[in-house]
Amino acid sequence: MKRLILATIVLFSFAKAHSQANTGSDYKTAIGVKVYPGAVSVKHFLNNNAAVEGLGYVTTDGFRLTGLYELHYDLGNVEGLKWYVGGGGHLGIWSDAWKNKYPTRPGGLSIGVDGILGLDYKIKGAPLNLSFDWQPSFNIIGYNYFEGGWGGLGVRYTF
C-alpha cells in the first residue's frame, strides 16, 4: 500500500508540473487511485463519449493489470456528471502463497474478462475527478472464478 501511495504522489507531481488544470466540467486525461482493491488508475478520453482506463493493482500476493474501454453518457442536467459502461480484460501474476491457495495452470498466471458500470464526476473549477463503479470479472485462464466484488471509489487528478 505504501508503494501505491508513493506512486500516486509521483504521478500527481508529474502531472502538475507538465500540464494545465482543466477548469471546465470535462477532462481529457486523469491519473489517480481507485480504492478497493487499491489500484493506480489512468483514464484517457478518445472522444467526448469514449474512454480507455488502465488499472494497476499491487498486493502482497502479486499484481494485476486491467484495461477497459468505457462509453460515457450524461446523467441528468448535472454538469460534469456522467454514467459509464464498458468492458475489457485483465492479466495477473501471483505469488507462491496465492498459487498454493488457488491452484492455477500455468502457475500463477490469470487472464480474464472484465465489465464495468459506474458514475464519473468532474468537479468544475478544480482539476479533480471522482468515480464510483462496479467491476465484475471472470478468470478464463488460471484459477477459473467469477469475482463480483471489484470496483469502488476513484480519485484522480485531471489534465
Beta strands, then each sheet from edge to edge (+ up, - down):
strand 1: 29-35
strand 2: 39-45
strand 3: 50-59
strand 4: 62-74
strand 5: 81-94
strand 6: 109-123
strand 7: 128-134
strand 8: 137-141
strand 9: 146-147
strand 10: 151-158
sheet 1: 9+ 8- 6+ 5- 4+ 3- 2+ 1- 10+ 7-
end
